Amino acid sequence: MNNEILPGEMRRVISRRRFLEYVAFGTGLLAWPLNIKAETKHYLIVGAGIVGTAIAYALEQAGEKVTLIDKDFPAAHASGKTFAWINATYPKQSFNYHLLSRLGVNVYQKWDAHLELKINWKGSLEWFKNNDENQNMLKKVEVIQGFGSEAEIISKEEALGYEPNVLLNQNFITRSPRDGVINPVQAIKKMIQGIQSKGGKVIFPAEFLELTTNKGGVIAKTSHGLIRADKIVYACGTGSNLVAQGEYLKPSTPGLIVTSKPFKQTINKILVGPGVHVYQRRDGVVILGEQGKPPTNHDQRLSQRPEQFPNQPLSIEHGQRIVKLAANFIPKFKDLLIEKVEIGWRPLPLDGKPVIGFLNKYEYLATMHSGISLAPIVAELVRDELMFDVKSELLNDFRPQRFL
Ligand SMILES: Cc1cc2nc3c(=O)[nH]c(=O)nc-3n(C[C@H](O)[C@H](O)[C@H](O)COP(=O)(O)OP(=O)(O)OC[C@H]3O[C@@H](n4cnc5c(N)ncnc54)[C@H](O)[C@@H]3O)c2cc1C
């Protein structure tokens, strides 16, 4: 049967039924069903971080018309200053959140192959200094094992087999074999090339200012002029409350990311150790992220949400503090030299879970804490919700309406 000659409503019903079959058989997550074609629509995506860019890319790949705008530039904020660990580890505890994250890793593998993202699927090892915290982690790992996770608890000896240069103070360590790390700036660049090569528009700097709607869709007032579209998607990271005019996020907290100069290969996996997480890239560069909160004597300066340190000596001082935490369990890193230290601000939903869904017929919101890990799966599910007017069960626990 040729969908092109069907009247609009019947075509939509068939599209929905076929779509649900794809979801039921699980293939909807892994391959876009090219034989289902609704009318081409124009989507305006606000925010060119990893979430907005991935949504725009998924829509464009599916044959839709897309305009992606950013008030600054692609990857200007959280997505450019992140540890970039792709994971479905034990803190993602409710079953649905775990499932979304775990399926998200599968979808990433597909995007990795298509886009040649060169994701480093190293897997991770995680442990705590303190026994109680370690025991608590092990219990939570058992919970996600019950959900089907491949995370496992291994002995210190086995862990040392993977990481001979690391000092371990615990007898049991969590190993998550499917975790990876990505270069999100490069990934966003590749997606944007993909969008543009299919005729999509990427405009920056272009700040979204105001929206009016009419029967035909939306008219967005931006610093770049008026943009008309059928629907608008807000993927504004920490700016989501303002742009979507609601209370979805709590105040953002900062995290420091240290990039080293290239160093002799010393560690193999993503290590989530006491006070710091760390991995080493193929080019020898070590990336470190602080796990704790910043010292309180920085509160006043941080209230301005800076993304840079006021001066180089202060930046190096903080970087050295973090390198020292890593050198406590990777002694060779005491000789690590710092290339740069960046401050990233996290979008933090009120209950820690993603916020994804229609606000009304025209406006859609997508913001989350673990945006690097979730961007591809969220992009595919959002694409399908926008195009086929269906609701993905995988997203049911994460609707914006829970905060209203
Ligand atoms: C230090 C740190 C470490 C992290 N580690 C990890 C990790 O290991 N794994 C993981 O999964 N996640 C991690 N995260 C979280 C992850 O980086 C974020 O969830 C993700 O980058 C959010 O992407 P985003 O596209 O939603 O937001 P952003 O990257 O912030 O993009 C939003 C974009 O919207 C634009 N924008 C805002 N308002 C407007 C407007 N009015 N008009 C136009 N454009 C607008 C902004 O300029 C920005 O470019 C970390 C975050 C930090 C800060």
The ligand as an SDF file (V2000), in Angstrom:
LIG
                    3D

 53 58  0  0  0  0  0  0  0  0999 V2000
   31.6050   19.1160   34.8990 C   0  0  0  0  0  0  0  0  0  0  0  0
   30.5380   18.2890   34.2490 C   0  0  0  0  0  0  0  0  0  0  0  0
   30.7190   16.9190   34.0850 C   0  0  0  0  0  0  0  0  0  0  0  0
   29.7150   16.1570   33.4690 C   0  0  0  0  0  0  0  0  0  0  0  0
   29.9410   14.8240   33.2510 N   0  0  0  0  0  0  0  0  0  0  0  0
   29.0200   14.1060   32.5680 C   0  0  0  0  0  0  0  0  0  0  0  0
   29.2910   12.7580   32.2240 C   0  0  0  0  0  0  0  0  0  0  0  0
   30.3770   12.2480   32.4960 O   0  0  0  0  0  0  0  0  0  0  0  0
   28.3240   12.0570   31.5580 N   0  0  0  0  0  0  0  0  0  0  0  0
   27.1180   12.6200   31.2210 C   0  0  0  0  0  0  0  0  0  0  0  0
   26.2770   11.9300   30.6390 O   0  0  0  0  0  0  0  0  0  0  0  0
   26.8510   13.9140   31.5120 N   0  0  0  0  0  0  0  0  0  0  0  0
   27.7640   14.6610   32.1600 C   0  0  0  0  0  0  0  0  0  0  0  0
   27.5300   15.9670   32.4560 N   0  0  0  0  0  0  0  0  0  0  0  0
   26.2500   16.5440   32.0660 C   0  0  0  0  0  0  0  0  0  0  0  0
   26.2100   16.8360   30.5860 C   0  0  0  0  0  0  0  0  0  0  0  0
   27.3870   17.4730   30.1710 O   0  0  0  0  0  0  0  0  0  0  0  0
   24.9770   17.6900   30.2840 C   0  0  0  0  0  0  0  0  0  0  0  0
   23.8120   17.0260   30.7380 O   0  0  0  0  0  0  0  0  0  0  0  0
   24.8180   17.9470   28.8000 C   0  0  0  0  0  0  0  0  0  0  0  0
   25.9970   18.4850   28.2400 O   0  0  0  0  0  0  0  0  0  0  0  0
   23.6500   18.8960   28.5910 C   0  0  0  0  0  0  0  0  0  0  0  0
   23.5170   19.1260   27.2310 O   0  0  0  0  0  0  0  0  0  0  0  0
   22.4490   20.1710   26.7210 P   0  0  0  0  0  0  0  0  0  0  0  0
   22.5220   20.1580   25.2480 O   0  0  0  0  0  0  0  0  0  0  0  0
   21.1480   19.8700   27.3730 O   0  0  0  0  0  0  0  0  0  0  0  0
   22.9090   21.5550   27.3640 O   0  0  0  0  0  0  0  0  0  0  0  0
   24.1000   22.5770   26.8970 P   0  0  0  0  0  0  0  0  0  0  0  0
   25.2980   21.8670   26.4320 O   0  0  0  0  0  0  0  0  0  0  0  0
   24.2480   23.5280   28.0150 O   0  0  0  0  0  0  0  0  0  0  0  0
   23.4260   23.2900   25.6550 O   0  0  0  0  0  0  0  0  0  0  0  0
   22.3440   24.1610   25.7800 C   0  0  0  0  0  0  0  0  0  0  0  0
   22.5270   25.2520   24.7390 C   0  0  0  0  0  0  0  0  0  0  0  0
   21.3570   26.0740   24.7430 O   0  0  0  0  0  0  0  0  0  0  0  0
   21.7550   27.3880   24.4160 C   0  0  0  0  0  0  0  0  0  0  0  0
   20.7080   28.3020   24.8350 N   0  0  0  0  0  0  0  0  0  0  0  0
   20.2640   28.5460   26.1010 C   0  0  0  0  0  0  0  0  0  0  0  0
   19.3110   29.4980   26.0780 N   0  0  0  0  0  0  0  0  0  0  0  0
   19.1290   29.8450   24.7660 C   0  0  0  0  0  0  0  0  0  0  0  0
   18.2880   30.7900   24.1070 C   0  0  0  0  0  0  0  0  0  0  0  0
   17.4280   31.5740   24.7680 N   0  0  0  0  0  0  0  0  0  0  0  0
   18.3720   30.9010   22.7690 N   0  0  0  0  0  0  0  0  0  0  0  0
   19.2420   30.1180   22.0530 C   0  0  0  0  0  0  0  0  0  0  0  0
   20.0800   29.2390   22.6440 N   0  0  0  0  0  0  0  0  0  0  0  0
   20.0150   29.0940   23.9770 C   0  0  0  0  0  0  0  0  0  0  0  0
   23.0690   27.5560   25.1700 C   0  0  0  0  0  0  0  0  0  0  0  0
   23.8700   28.5900   24.6170 O   0  0  0  0  0  0  0  0  0  0  0  0
   23.7090   26.1820   25.0490 C   0  0  0  0  0  0  0  0  0  0  0  0
   24.6520   26.1230   23.9880 O   0  0  0  0  0  0  0  0  0  0  0  0
   28.5120   16.7670   33.0420 C   0  0  0  0  0  0  0  0  0  0  0  0
   28.3490   18.1510   33.1830 C   0  0  0  0  0  0  0  0  0  0  0  0
   29.3590   18.9140   33.7780 C   0  0  0  0  0  0  0  0  0  0  0  0
   29.1640   20.3980   33.8710 C   0  0  0  0  0  0  0  0  0  0  0  0
  1  2  1  0
  2  3  1  0
  2 52  2  0
  3  4  2  0
  4  5  1  0
  4 50  1  0
  5  6  2  0
  6  7  1  0
  6 13  1  0
  7  8  2  0
  7  9  1  0
  9 10  1  0
 10 11  2  0
 10 12  1  0
 12 13  2  0
 13 14  1  0
 14 15  1  0
 14 50  1  0
 15 16  1  0
 16 17  1  0
 16 18  1  0
 18 19  1  0
 18 20  1  0
 20 21  1  0
 20 22  1  0
 22 23  1  0
 23 24  1  0
 24 25  2  0
 24 26  1  0
 24 27  1  0
 27 28  1  0
 28 29  2  0
 28 30  1  0
 28 31  1  0
 31 32  1  0
 32 33  1  0
 33 34  1  0
 33 48  1  0
 34 35  1  0
 35 36  1  0
 35 46  1  0
 36 37  1  0
 36 45  1  0
 37 38  2  0
 38 39  1  0
 39 40  1  0
 39 45  2  0
 40 41  1  0
 40 42  2  0
 42 43  1  0
 43 44  2  0
 44 45  1  0
 46 47  1  0
 46 48  1  0
 48 49  1  0
 50 51  2  0
 51 52  1  0
 52 53  1  0
M  END
$$$$
